[in-house]
Structure formats: structure tokens, C-alpha cells
Amino acid sequence: MDVSHLDPIEQTALLTEYCRALDHRASRPILGDDLADRTVSQIDFDFAGLAATPSVVALVALRAKMLDARIRGFIDANTDPVVVDLGAGLSSAVFRVDPPPTVDWYCVDLPEVIRLREALLPERDRVHTLAVSLLETGWSDLIPADRPAMVFADGLVAFLDEPEIIAILRAVTGHFGSGVIAFNDYGPVSKANQLMGRLATSRTTNSPHSQWRFPGFRDARHPETWNVGLTLLEESSVMHQPEARFFPRGLRFASRLSRRFPAIARKSRILQYRF
Ligand SMILES: C[S@@+](CC[C@H](N)C(=O)[O-])C[C@H]1O[C@@H](n2cnc3c(N)ncnc32)[C@H](O)[C@@H]1O
């Protein structure tokens, strides 16, 4: 499948899916997503030009595993929920989580990405795609508002600026009666950090670092100041999970250091807010 028409922001979906495919091919996978592997193998693209280092692969796989567990927990605790994947890309989260038929699952992404998703991923009952920008008002109109909502974003926030993230969170809390929003972030990401990321991956033709826009935040309670409807439920570092023992050596060392230096732990975290 040709993907040369995707623009750089849409191409970011290829990196995360490729990372999960590489994790599946590893001798000790963290996530073990065989569908990601099969999806990537249908795409004609220079994946080597992405900055998919072993550390990035491990972090992407483990944060997906952590989000899956939180989605399963929400589904178990609520009858008849909806799950909404913001910036779903090619993610096979719905196949990994495998929700019961009481759950409706919505994948929201830009039109070209949704077109690709529909061409590559198997159809599944009660999975709905919304081909729309999250920056447009009304993107949530087709999603039932009266059911408990598990809204999540894996890999989205880095590519938006703070006012855009605030607007999306307001759209979520304004639309759904109640629920949880979960996403991954990277702690504070200064302009210098962003520049370093770009320089470190400048040899790669297609590094997502060139698309990075979010300056991030240190205190996990910060989003509560954006939106009075949000209450922090959880801040968990990917670095602190038992699977960190499968990390490549350098990242394993960083994971040990992160116990003493919270700034390192914040570099890869999962945040959950109730609304
Ligand atoms: C790094 S990818 C992550 C994709 C997917 N969540 C995953 O884990 O593979 C970021 C995704 O956000 C999508 N995205 C970026 N800006 C968006 C917007 N304004 N509206 C909808 N989707 C957007 C991109 O098209 C891309 O699919």
C-alpha cells in the first residue's frame, strides 16, 4: 500500500505502528501486537527512515500496554461504555483490548489516515471511524454523549500546541456526561529539548521530532488548571513498570535512575483524569 501522499503529521502514525511491529518481532515482546506487524508489512514505506530506536520501540510498546490495561479496567467497571481513541492512527488497540459487544469504540483521525486505516485493518462490529480533525468543532457530535466515556490518546499530544490540547479537552468534557481521559506525555519539553530531538534524528528522513509542538508540563495536576472538569486520577511512569527489565541496556539504566530522579520518570508517563 502506497502512503507517499500522507503529510508529515499523518506520517507520525507510521512510526508508532512500526514500533509495535518491531516489538512483536523482538525475542521478548513487551506488547506482542501481531496485527501491528501484519499491518506494517502491507505498507510500502522507508520505515528505516523513522527514528525507531530500540528504546523508542520499548517505550511505545509499553505505554500502549499500560493504556490497554486502563481501558480494560474502565470497561470492566462500566456497563455500556464508549471508548474514544483520539488520533487513532493505525493502532490495533481495539483488537488487543477485545471489548465485549456492549462497547462502542470510536477511532478519530484525519481523513487520509482514516482512509488508510480502513484499507489496512480488519472490520469489526461496533468499531466506528470518524475522519475529522480534532481541531474542528463538532468532531464529537456523532458519538453518544449519555454513556460513560473512556477517551484516550496515544502519541497525540506532542503534535499539538497547548491551546489546541486545551480546546480538545474542553470538547471532551463539554460533550460527555462522565468518564476518564487518559494520554501519554513526556513531562516538560523545552525548546532546547525539541531542538536536541531534531538534531539527534536529523539523519533520519522522517523523524516525528520535526513535528513536535507541545512544551509539556511538569506537574500532573496542571491540566486541572485548564479545565475545572478534570481531576487527576493517576500519574504513572512507563519507566517504573515491571516490563522495564526487558528494556535495552541504556534505557534500563535510565529506568533505574528514574527512581531517584523524578524528571527522568516524567519523560514517559501515562496520565489519567476523571471528568
Ligand atoms: C504518533 S501518531 C499516533 C497514532 C496512534 N494513536 C498510535 O498509537 O499509533 C499521532 C496521530 O495523531 C493524528 N493527528 C494529529 N493531529 C490530529 C488532528 N488535528 N486531528 C485528528 N488526528 C490528528 C495523526 O494523524 C496521527 O495518526
The ligand as a Tripos MOL2 file, in Angstrom:
@<TRIPOS>MOLECULE
LIG
   27    29     1     0     0
SMALL
NO_CHARGES

@<TRIPOS>ATOM
      1 C1          2.0370    9.4640   16.6920 C.3       1 LIG1
      2 S1          0.5390    9.1820   15.8580 S.3       1 LIG1
      3 C2         -0.2570    8.0650   16.9930 C.3       1 LIG1
      4 C3         -1.3040    7.2480   16.3170 C.3       1 LIG1
      5 C4         -1.9270    6.1670   17.2040 C.3       1 LIG1
      6 N1         -2.5350    6.6900   18.3820 N.3       1 LIG1
      7 C5         -0.9220    5.1370   17.5680 C.2       1 LIG1
      8 O1         -0.7110    4.8650   18.7590 O.co2     1 LIG1
      9 O2         -0.3340    4.5690   16.6460 O.co2     1 LIG1
     10 C6         -0.4010   10.6870   16.0660 C.3       1 LIG1
     11 C7         -1.7410   10.6280   15.3370 C.3       1 LIG1
     12 O3         -2.4680   11.8350   15.6220 O.3       1 LIG1
     13 C8         -3.1520   12.2010   14.4450 C.3       1 LIG1
     14 N2         -3.4850   13.6150   14.4980 N.ar      1 LIG1
     15 C9         -2.6270   14.6650   14.5580 C.ar      1 LIG1
     16 N3         -3.3040   15.8210   14.5570 N.ar      1 LIG1
     17 C10        -4.6220   15.4910   14.5000 C.ar      1 LIG1
     18 C11        -5.8230   16.2300   14.4690 C.ar      1 LIG1
     19 N4         -5.8090   17.5720   14.4790 N.pl3     1 LIG1
     20 N5         -6.9970   15.5770   14.4040 N.ar      1 LIG1
     21 C12        -7.0180   14.2260   14.3880 C.ar      1 LIG1
     22 N6         -5.9260   13.4520   14.4250 N.ar      1 LIG1
     23 C13        -4.7350   14.0760   14.4780 C.ar      1 LIG1
     24 C14        -2.1610   11.8650   13.3250 C.3       1 LIG1
     25 O4         -2.7940   11.8040   12.0650 O.3       1 LIG1
     26 C15        -1.6190   10.5370   13.8220 C.3       1 LIG1
     27 O5         -2.3990    9.4540   13.3670 O.3       1 LIG1
@<TRIPOS>BOND
     1     1     2 1
     2     2     3 1
     3     2    10 1
     4     3     4 1
     5     4     5 1
     6     5     6 1
     7     5     7 1
     8     7     8 2
     9     7     9 1
    10    10    11 1
    11    11    12 1
    12    11    26 1
    13    12    13 1
    14    13    14 1
    15    13    24 1
    16    14    15 ar
    17    14    23 ar
    18    15    16 ar
    19    16    17 ar
    20    17    18 ar
    21    17    23 ar
    22    18    19 1
    23    18    20 ar
    24    20    21 ar
    25    21    22 ar
    26    22    23 ar
    27    24    25 1
    28    24    26 1
    29    26    27 1
@<TRIPOS>SUBSTRUCTURE
     1 LIG1         1 GROUP 0 **** ****
